[in-house]
Amino acid sequence: MKDNKSLKKLFEAKESSLHGKGLFAKVDIKKGTYMGSYHGPKTKKNGMHVLWVEEEEGEWIGCNGKNLLRYINHHKSPCSEFDGLKLYAIRKICKGEEITIDYGDESGLD
């Protein structure tokens, strides 16, 4: 699930109390659910919607997000996480809840 049409069944982007726009659940989502894949061109430059993932060889690859998942904000107690470019719920997510991930210690965010 990479395209916005499929993702719009689960999510909507709207103003967030955390930062700018955020991604919110339109339905309840069970723990462990695959929710979609971050999609966009590969890049070596950092940017507003770039997700960095480590490949098997230890090389970091940036993906400049072009689908709805680009609106996921940071939280120290996230409800989801990426495995590569695939997003999974790490706990039950309730309808209306903001989808968050932990950007990691190197993000400089608390």
C-alpha positions as CSV (number, residue, x, y, z in Angstrom):
1,M,0.0,0.0,0.0
2,K,2.0,3.0,-1.3
3,D,-0.5,5.1,-3.2
4,N,-2.6,7.8,-1.5
5,K,-5.9,6.3,-2.7
6,S,-5.2,3.1,-0.6
7,L,-3.8,5.1,2.4
8,K,-6.8,7.4,2.5
9,K,-8.9,4.5,3.7
10,L,-6.9,4.4,6.9
11,F,-5.6,7.9,7.3
12,E,-6.2,11.6,6.9
13,A,-3.7,14.5,7.1
14,K,-4.8,17.5,9.1
15,E,-3.4,20.1,11.6
16,S,-1.4,18.6,14.4
17,S,-0.8,19.8,18.0
18,L,2.6,18.2,17.7
19,H,3.9,19.9,14.6
20,G,2.3,21.4,11.4
21,K,0.3,18.7,9.7
22,G,0.0,15.3,11.1
23,L,-1.4,11.9,10.0
24,F,-4.5,10.7,11.8
25,A,-6.3,7.3,11.9
26,K,-9.7,7.2,10.3
27,V,-10.4,3.7,11.9
28,D,-9.2,1.7,14.8
29,I,-6.0,-0.2,14.0
30,K,-4.9,-3.4,15.8
31,K,-1.4,-3.8,17.2
32,G,0.9,-5.4,14.6
33,T,-1.1,-4.2,11.6
34,Y,0.9,-3.3,8.4
35,M,-0.4,0.2,7.6
36,G,1.5,1.1,4.4
37,S,4.8,1.8,2.8
38,Y,6.7,5.1,2.7
39,H,7.0,6.0,-1.0
40,G,9.1,8.5,-3.0
41,P,12.4,8.9,-4.8
42,K,15.6,7.9,-3.2
43,T,17.8,10.8,-2.1
44,K,21.2,11.5,-0.5
45,K,20.0,14.9,0.8
46,N,18.1,15.5,4.0
47,G,14.8,17.3,3.9
48,M,11.4,17.9,5.4
49,H,9.9,14.6,4.4
50,V,13.0,12.4,4.1
51,L,12.9,9.1,5.9
52,W,16.4,7.5,6.4
53,V,16.6,3.7,6.5
54,E,19.6,1.5,6.9
55,E,20.1,-1.1,4.3
56,E,21.7,-4.5,5.0
57,E,25.2,-3.4,4.1
58,G,25.0,-0.6,6.8
59,E,24.4,2.1,4.2
60,W,21.8,4.7,4.9
61,I,19.3,5.6,2.1
62,G,16.9,8.5,2.1
63,C,13.4,8.3,0.8
64,N,11.8,11.7,0.0
65,G,8.2,10.9,0.9
66,K,5.5,11.7,-1.6
67,N,2.5,9.8,-0.1
68,L,0.4,10.5,3.0
69,L,2.9,8.8,5.3
70,R,5.1,11.9,4.9
71,Y,2.9,13.6,7.6
72,I,3.9,11.3,10.4
73,N,5.3,13.3,13.3
74,H,7.8,12.4,16.1
75,H,6.8,11.4,19.6
76,K,8.9,9.7,22.3
77,S,6.0,7.3,22.9
78,P,5.0,6.4,19.4
79,C,2.2,4.2,18.2
80,S,4.0,3.0,15.1
81,E,7.4,2.2,13.7
82,F,9.0,1.6,10.4
83,D,10.6,-1.7,9.4
84,G,12.6,-0.4,6.4
85,L,10.0,1.6,4.5
86,K,7.0,-0.5,5.9
87,L,4.9,1.1,8.7
88,Y,3.5,-1.1,11.5
89,A,1.3,-0.4,14.5
90,I,3.2,-1.2,17.7
91,R,0.1,-0.9,19.8
92,K,-3.6,-0.4,19.3
93,I,-4.3,2.9,17.6
94,C,-7.8,4.5,18.1
95,K,-9.8,6.3,15.4
96,G,-8.8,9.9,15.5
97,E,-5.4,9.3,17.1
98,E,-2.3,10.9,15.5
99,I,0.1,8.4,13.9
100,T,3.6,8.9,15.4
101,I,7.0,7.4,15.2
102,D,10.2,8.0,17.3
103,Y,12.7,9.7,15.0
104,G,15.5,8.4,17.2
105,D,18.1,10.0,19.4
106,E,20.0,11.6,16.5
107,S,16.9,13.7,15.5
108,G,17.5,16.3,18.3
109,L,13.8,16.2,19.2
110,D,12.4,15.3,22.6
